[in-house]
Amino acid sequence: FSPSSGYAYEILIGTGEVGSFSYFAGKSVCRSIVRFDQEVSCRPVPSDNYTDNLTNVQAGSLDVALVNSKVLYDAFHNAGLFRFVALDYDQLRLLMPLYRMPISLIVRSEAKISAVGDLAGKRVNSGGSFTLQNLIFKELMAAEGWQQDSFSLYQSLSSVNAQDFIALQNGSVQGMLHVGMHPDARIDRYLDSGQMDLVGINGPNISMLIDSNAGFTAQAVPAGIYTDFVADIETLSLETLLVTSADIDDETVELVLDAIISTKKRLQYTHPSFLERKTDIETLNNSYLHPHPASILFFQVNQNRL
């Protein structure tokens, strides 16, 4: 009897729910790992719960996970969606940033909204309760000094069954947040119709929000990504990071990082947002999430490959 051949071990990557860009990114990283080392298998593990990936990585049920910078900040500071979650995430460690996700406004063209400050007095959708969109909208309100009565209509419509886009299309709301990757085929159709515009989120108050290191960064949606967009759109952004546990072995960390860096061009062909910004020691050390020692060593040794 000959035992059937199998993989030496399997790497599990926690991601967002199926259909999300996070899940797509997890699958892309897994393909890079398997292509790099055929004796290793890899599988994305989707979840729609923000605490699942962090808790399961720390407990060792997942090897690594994709988590955005805002969720990480809130988890470490008991803020936002984590203000009632009494969990300790001190064992989490940073591997590297993977991609940034822009935050912008989708507005009705006739509403005369050309900057985030123009939302005051308008009909807005803040996003469904307990969603990332709703959390970020409330952060923007705090940054701008707004209350719910700062708007002529304040709604919390979900994206389920496209309730948010339907409300924007029929004019019951004039503006809402979009947290997601570009280009987006649905946004492209709305922009082509001439009924809607894409507006960046920037300005003095937003700069202070970024400088507070509360999980936000700045990003430009590049010109030409949509028809007639001839200039970059400066806006707010979240960075998605690969995180792991302090207890993971150095060999697995090196394997994951080496696989990603070795297939950088292929990943960027899959989507240009991957590895858009160079990772170096300064980047790792500037995070409030401690980098894994093996990650520090990897980027010290491989800086010429980046």
C-alpha positions in Angstrom: 0.0 0.0 0.0 1.3 3.4 -1.0 -0.1 6.4 0.8 -1.5 9.0 -1.5 0.7 12.1 -2.1 -0.2 15.2 -0.2 1.0 18.6 0.7 3.5 19.1 3.4 1.2 21.7 5.1 -1.6 24.1 4.4 -1.6 27.9 4.9 -4.9 29.4 5.8 -5.5 33.1 5.0 -8.4 34.9 6.6 -10.3 37.3 4.3 -13.5 39.2 4.0 -16.7 37.5 2.7 -16.9 35.8 -0.6 -17.3 38.3 -3.4 -15.3 41.0 -1.6 -12.0 42.4 -2.9 -10.4 41.0 0.3 -11.5 37.5 -0.7 -10.2 38.0 -4.2 -6.9 39.3 -2.7 -6.6 36.2 -0.5 -7.1 33.9 -3.4 -4.4 35.9 -5.3 -1.9 35.5 -2.5 -2.7 31.8 -2.2 -2.0 31.4 -5.9 1.3 33.1 -5.4 2.2 30.8 -2.5 1.3 27.6 -4.3 3.1 28.8 -7.5 6.2 29.6 -5.4 6.3 26.3 -3.4 4.3 23.4 -4.9 4.7 21.4 -1.7 2.5 23.9 0.1 -1.3 24.3 -0.2 -3.1 27.5 0.6 -6.8 28.4 1.2 -8.6 31.6 1.8 -11.1 31.5 4.7 -13.9 34.1 4.3 -15.7 35.8 7.1 -18.2 38.7 7.3 -17.3 39.3 11.0 -14.6 41.9 11.7 -13.5 40.2 14.9 -13.2 36.7 13.4 -9.9 37.1 11.5 -8.2 38.9 14.3 -9.3 36.4 16.9 -8.5 33.4 14.8 -5.1 34.6 13.8 -4.2 35.3 17.4 -5.5 31.9 18.5 -3.6 30.1 15.7 -6.7 28.9 13.7 -5.5 31.1 10.8 -1.9 31.5 9.7 -2.3 35.1 8.3 -5.2 37.4 7.6 -6.1 40.4 5.5 -7.3 43.2 7.8 -7.7 46.9 7.0 -5.9 49.6 9.0 -9.1 51.1 10.5 -10.3 47.8 11.9 -6.9 47.2 13.4 -6.7 50.6 15.0 -10.2 50.2 16.5 -9.4 46.7 17.8 -6.3 48.0 19.6 -8.0 51.1 21.0 -11.5 49.6 21.8 -13.1 52.1 19.4 -15.7 51.9 16.6 -17.0 48.5 16.1 -14.8 47.2 18.9 -15.9 49.6 21.7 -17.9 46.7 23.3 -15.4 44.0 22.5 -13.2 43.1 25.5 -10.5 41.2 23.6 -6.7 41.5 23.8 -4.9 41.5 20.5 -1.4 42.1 21.8 -0.1 38.9 20.1 -0.9 40.2 16.5 2.1 41.0 14.4 2.4 42.8 11.0 3.8 41.0 7.9 3.4 43.8 5.3 0.9 46.1 3.6 -0.7 44.6 0.5 -3.0 47.2 -1.0 -4.9 50.4 -0.3 -8.7 50.8 -0.7 -10.0 54.3 -1.6 -12.9 56.0 0.2 -14.8 58.5 -1.9 -18.2 60.1 -2.3 -20.7 59.2 -5.0 -23.0 62.2 -5.5 -25.8 63.3 -7.7 -24.6 65.7 -10.3 -27.3 68.4 -9.7 -26.6 68.4 -5.9 -23.5 70.7 -6.4 -21.3 68.6 -4.2 -17.7 69.0 -5.2 -16.0 68.5 -1.8 -16.8 66.7 1.4 -17.7 70.0 3.1 -20.6 70.4 0.6 -22.5 67.5 2.2 -23.8 69.7 5.0 -27.4 70.5 4.3 -27.8 67.7 1.8 -29.7 64.4 1.8 -27.2 61.8 2.7 -26.9 58.0 3.3 -24.5 57.1 6.0 -24.5 53.4 5.2 -26.1 50.5 7.0 -25.7 50.3 10.8 -22.5 48.5 12.0 -21.0 48.6 8.5 -17.6 49.9 7.6 -19.3 52.7 5.6 -21.3 53.8 8.5 -18.3 53.7 10.9 -16.3 55.9 8.5 -19.1 58.3 7.8 -19.4 58.9 11.5 -15.6 59.6 11.6 -16.0 62.1 8.8 -18.9 63.8 10.7 -16.7 64.1 13.8 -13.8 65.5 11.8 -16.1 68.1 10.1 -18.0 68.9 13.4 -21.4 67.7 12.1 -24.4 66.2 13.8 -27.3 64.3 12.2 -29.2 67.6 12.0 -26.4 69.1 9.9 -28.1 67.3 7.0 -31.6 67.9 5.5 -32.0 64.1 5.5 -29.9 61.5 7.3 -30.4 57.9 6.4 -28.7 54.6 7.1 -29.5 52.5 4.1 -27.9 49.2 3.6 -26.2 48.0 0.4 -28.3 44.8 0.6 -30.3 44.5 -2.6 -28.6 47.8 -3.8 -30.9 49.9 -1.5 -28.2 52.6 -1.3 -27.7 52.9 -5.0 -31.4 52.9 -5.7 -31.9 55.7 -3.3 -29.1 57.7 -4.9 -30.5 57.0 -8.4 -34.0 58.1 -7.6 -32.8 61.2 -5.8 -34.0 60.4 -2.3 -30.4 60.9 -1.2 -27.8 63.1 -2.9 -24.6 61.6 -1.6 -23.1 58.6 0.0 -19.7 57.0 0.8 -18.1 54.4 -1.5 -15.5 52.3 0.2 -14.0 50.0 -2.5 -11.7 49.5 -5.4 -11.6 51.3 -8.7 -12.5 50.8 -11.5 -16.0 49.7 -10.5 -18.3 48.7 -13.4 -21.5 49.9 -11.6 -20.0 53.3 -10.8 -18.7 53.6 -14.4 -22.3 53.1 -15.7 -23.7 55.8 -13.4 -20.9 58.2 -14.3 -21.6 57.6 -18.0 -25.2 58.5 -17.5 -24.3 62.0 -16.4 -26.4 61.7 -13.3 -23.6 61.1 -10.8 -20.1 62.2 -10.0 -17.2 60.8 -8.0 -15.8 63.2 -5.4 -12.6 62.9 -3.4 -12.5 63.3 0.4 -9.8 65.8 1.3 -9.2 69.1 2.9 -7.8 70.5 6.2 -10.1 68.5 8.5 -9.4 65.3 6.6 -5.6 66.0 6.7 -5.9 66.2 10.5 -7.8 62.9 10.6 -5.0 61.3 8.6 -2.4 62.8 10.8 -4.1 61.4 13.9 -2.9 57.9 12.8 -6.4 56.5 13.5 -6.2 54.0 10.5 -6.6 56.4 7.6 -4.2 57.3 4.8 -4.3 59.4 1.6 -4.5 58.1 -1.9 -5.1 59.3 -5.4 -7.6 57.6 -7.7 -5.7 57.9 -11.0 -6.8 60.0 -13.9 -8.2 58.0 -16.8 -9.6 55.2 -14.7 -13.1 56.4 -15.7 -14.1 58.1 -19.0 -13.5 61.9 -18.9 -11.6 61.7 -15.6 -8.6 63.8 -16.7 -7.1 64.5 -13.3 -6.3 62.4 -10.2 -8.9 62.4 -7.4 -7.2 63.0 -4.1 -9.1 61.1 -1.4 -9.1 59.2 1.8 -8.0 55.6 2.0 -7.7 52.4 4.1 -4.6 50.2 3.9 -5.1 46.4 3.9 -2.4 44.6 5.9 -1.2 41.0 6.1 -1.2 40.2 9.8 -0.2 37.1 11.7 0.5 35.9 15.3 3.7 36.4 17.3 3.7 32.6 17.6 4.0 31.7 13.9 7.3 30.2 12.9 9.8 32.3 11.0 9.9 29.8 8.1 6.2 30.3 7.3 6.6 34.1 7.5 9.6 34.0 5.1 7.7 31.6 2.7 4.6 33.9 2.5 6.7 37.1 2.0 9.1 35.5 -0.5 6.1 34.2 -2.5 4.4 37.6 -2.7 7.6 39.5 -3.6 8.6 36.9 -6.2 5.3 37.2 -7.9 4.9 40.9 -7.6 4.4 41.6 -11.4 1.8 38.8 -11.7 -0.1 40.2 -8.7 0.0 43.7 -10.1 -1.3 42.3 -13.4 -4.2 40.8 -11.5 -4.9 44.2 -10.0 -2.7 47.3 -10.0 -3.4 48.1 -6.4 -1.3 45.2 -5.1 2.1 46.2 -3.7 1.5 49.7 -5.1 3.7 51.2 -2.4 7.1 49.9 -1.6 7.5 48.2 1.8 10.6 48.9 3.7 11.8 48.8 7.4 10.6 52.3 8.0 7.1 51.4 6.8 7.0 48.4 9.1 8.3 50.3 12.1 5.9 53.2 11.7 2.9 51.0 12.3 1.3 50.8 15.8 1.1 47.0 15.1 4.5 45.5 15.9 6.1 43.8 12.9 7.0 40.2 13.1 10.8 39.8 13.6 11.0 37.5 10.6 9.3 40.2 8.5 11.9 42.8 9.6 14.7 40.4 8.7 13.2 39.5 5.4 12.9 43.1 4.2 16.4 43.9 5.5 17.9 41.1 3.4 15.7 41.6 0.4 15.5 45.4 0.0 17.2 45.2 -3.4 14.3 43.1 -4.7 11.6 45.5 -3.7 
